[in-house]
Amino acid sequence: MKLYYSPGACSLSPHIVAREGKLPVELSRVTFDGAVRTTAEGEDFFVVNPKGGYVPALRLDSGEVLAEGVAIIQYLADQSSETLTPEKGSMDYYRMLEWLTFISSEIHKGFSPLYNPAITDEAKEAQIKKIFGRLTFVEAELGNHSYLIGDALTLPDAYLYTILRWSKKFAMDLSGHPNISAFMARMDAREGVKEALKEEGLEAFTA
Ligand SMILES: N[C@@H](CCC(=O)N[C@@H](CS)C(=O)NCC(=O)O)C(=O)O
């Protein structure tokens, strides 16, 4: 399998899942140069992911490409002999799907407007306020257990960690969220996370 990624982008989530799952995933860095997007192998990335040329995308051993981070991490978990999801059909399994959807639509896509260089200061401030609103719930949940679903890592933890790393870029102070801060430190300390960060040339969040 080959994971198309950009350092520190949302593709870090499947990268962490691959490393935590001890899966032999090859990496291909995608270079974004304006409207031109090229893989490490020189392919046009819009051909690899015709939905919009965005990372992550996973090339399977069959040659097929699977896109959308939430789908990719569930595929990876199913390939791994490590336990990265609650038992299928259990209530916790549906909680996992609930978290993945919440992180994708309410937090990940909450950050997206901040990357628009044309955003006004007022709009940026309002957007950050909205993200912090969503984090109130996350902070409360992480007060009950070490990870989002109980005391073992599952898929949404890799996704949440990846997205919340972006808070630094926008000078969002997480110190008023001690449970989230402790979670970020806990994730930083995991071997799979350390490996993925090293391979992408990134620092630990708490560094
Ligand atoms: N719906 C996609 C969105 C992925 C996404 O937002 N990728 C960003 C990086 S975090 C990207 O490649 N943006 C470039 C673009 O949208 O043109 C998913 O959830 O996987």
The ligand as a Gaussian input file, in Angstrom:
#p B3LYP/6-31G(d) Opt

LIG

0 1
 N      -12.723000      15.189000       2.406000
 C      -11.300000      14.982000       2.517000
 C      -10.648000      16.328000       2.757000
 C       -9.153000      16.205000       2.844000
 C       -8.490000      17.568000       2.996000
 O       -9.077000      18.530000       3.515000
 N       -7.215000      17.616000       2.571000
 C       -6.445000      18.842000       2.612000
 C       -5.220000      18.698000       3.499000
 S       -5.691000      18.489000       5.184000
 C       -5.960000      19.149000       1.212000
 O       -5.318000      18.326000       0.569000
 N       -6.304000      20.355000       0.759000
 C       -5.985000      20.799000      -0.542000
 C       -7.239000      21.145000      -1.310000
 O       -8.341000      20.965000      -0.787000
 O       -7.112000      21.587000      -2.438000
 C      -10.992000      14.004000       3.645000
 O      -11.680000      14.043000       4.674000
 O      -10.067000      13.188000       3.492000

